């Protein structure tokens, strides 16, 4: 007996790419033995898109967002992260990093003596955030998803141990 004809509407190019990303995340996470994933949420488009793709792939109960604000984090950014988490119905953990950042600055005070502040201090914050994500990953066996994109990687615009820290890049 022949199968009935299947009538379907072709997906647009964007829909097809999105569905492929969702399927890829779902397959990777499951095939590597993880149930939950962890995403550092900055309030920006990269981490937001990663969270949306992952929620669609795994369901909201299996996505944990982490916000790691510092004294330089704006109130708008904090609201964006909270709104995103609420809209996606994902768990949000907030871990302020100022105390750890201050310890790093005191620790490096002598070696940095006489040098002006620059991107080094900014990158310290990014690396602190990466360490926190990896600690949560190790403790709870959650997979950290990277939120950096291929364009940033291609031109070297990244801080190792932060946005490119993790087991899978979603897009």
C-alpha positions in Angstrom: 0.0 0.0 0.0 1.5 3.4 -1.0 2.1 6.0 1.6 -0.3 9.0 1.5 1.1 12.1 -0.2 2.7 14.4 2.3 1.9 18.0 1.7 4.3 20.5 3.3 5.3 24.0 2.8 9.0 24.6 2.2 10.7 26.5 5.0 12.3 29.8 4.2 16.1 29.9 4.3 16.1 31.6 7.7 13.6 29.0 9.1 15.6 26.1 7.7 18.9 27.5 9.3 17.1 28.0 12.6 15.7 24.5 12.6 19.1 23.1 11.8 20.6 25.0 14.7 18.0 23.8 17.1 18.4 20.2 15.9 22.2 20.5 16.1 22.1 21.7 19.7 19.6 19.1 20.8 21.7 16.3 19.2 25.0 17.5 20.5 23.8 17.9 24.1 22.0 14.5 24.2 24.7 12.6 22.4 27.3 13.9 24.9 25.3 12.8 27.9 24.1 16.2 29.2 20.7 17.1 30.4 21.2 20.8 31.1 23.2 23.6 29.7 24.6 26.8 31.1 24.8 30.1 29.2 26.5 33.3 30.4 23.9 36.0 29.7 25.2 39.4 29.0 22.0 41.1 27.8 23.5 41.2 24.2 22.3 39.6 21.0 24.8 36.7 21.0 23.9 35.3 24.4 20.2 36.0 23.8 20.1 34.2 20.5 22.0 31.3 22.1 19.5 31.1 24.9 16.5 31.1 22.5 18.0 28.4 20.3 18.8 26.3 23.3 15.4 26.7 24.9 13.8 25.6 21.7 16.2 22.6 21.5 16.0 21.4 25.1 13.0 23.1 26.8 13.2 25.8 29.3 13.7 23.5 32.3 17.1 22.4 30.8 18.6 25.9 30.3 20.3 27.8 33.0 21.3 31.4 32.4 24.0 33.1 34.5 24.3 36.8 34.9 27.6 38.1 36.4 27.3 41.8 36.8 30.1 44.2 37.9 30.2 47.8 38.8 30.3 48.5 35.0 27.1 46.6 34.2 24.2 49.0 33.4 20.7 48.8 34.9 19.4 48.4 31.3 21.7 45.3 30.8 20.4 43.8 34.1 16.8 44.4 33.0 17.5 42.9 29.6 18.9 39.7 31.2 16.0 39.4 33.6 13.4 40.0 30.8 15.0 37.5 28.6 15.1 34.8 31.3 11.5 35.5 32.2 10.3 35.5 28.6 12.1 32.2 27.9 11.1 30.8 31.3 14.6 29.7 32.1 16.4 29.7 35.4 18.6 32.7 36.1 21.5 32.7 38.5 23.0 36.1 39.3 26.5 36.1 40.7 28.0 39.6 41.1 31.8 39.6 40.4 33.0 42.9 42.0 34.4 41.2 45.0 36.5 38.7 43.0 37.5 41.5 40.6 38.8 43.6 43.5 40.8 40.7 44.8 42.5 40.3 41.3 43.3 44.0 41.2 44.8 43.9 44.7 46.7 40.8 43.8 48.1 42.4 40.6 48.7 45.8 42.2 52.5 45.4 42.5 53.1 43.8 39.1 50.9 46.5 37.5 52.5 49.4 39.4 53.1 52.4 37.2 51.1 51.0 34.3 47.9 52.7 33.3 44.6 50.9 33.3 43.6 49.5 29.9 41.8 46.5 28.3 43.7 44.2 30.7 41.4 45.0 33.6 38.3 44.6 31.3 39.6 41.2 30.2 40.1 40.1 33.9 36.3 40.5 34.3 35.7 38.4 31.3 38.0 35.6 32.5 36.4 35.7 36.0 33.1 35.1 34.3 34.5 32.2 32.3 35.9 30.6 35.5 32.5 30.9 37.2 30.7 29.2 34.3 33.2 26.4 34.3 32.9 25.9 38.1 29.1 25.7 37.8 29.6 23.3 34.8 31.9 21.0 36.8 29.8 21.1 40.0 26.5 20.3 38.4 27.5 18.5 35.1 26.0 21.2 32.9 27.4 21.9 29.5 28.6 25.4 29.0 27.5 26.9 25.6 29.7 29.5 24.1 28.1 32.8 23.1 30.8 34.2 20.9 30.1 34.2 17.2 32.2 33.0 14.2 32.9 36.5 13.0 34.5 37.4 16.4 36.5 34.3 16.3 37.7 34.9 12.7 39.1 38.3 13.5 40.4 37.3 17.0 37.9 39.5 18.9 37.5 37.4 21.9 38.8 36.9 25.4 40.0 33.4 25.9 38.2 31.7 28.8 35.0 33.8 28.4 32.7 34.1 25.4 34.6 31.3 23.7 34.6 29.2 26.8 32.4 26.1 26.5 31.6 22.9 24.8 29.5 24.1 21.9 28.9 27.3 19.8 25.3 27.5 18.8 25.7 29.6 15.7 
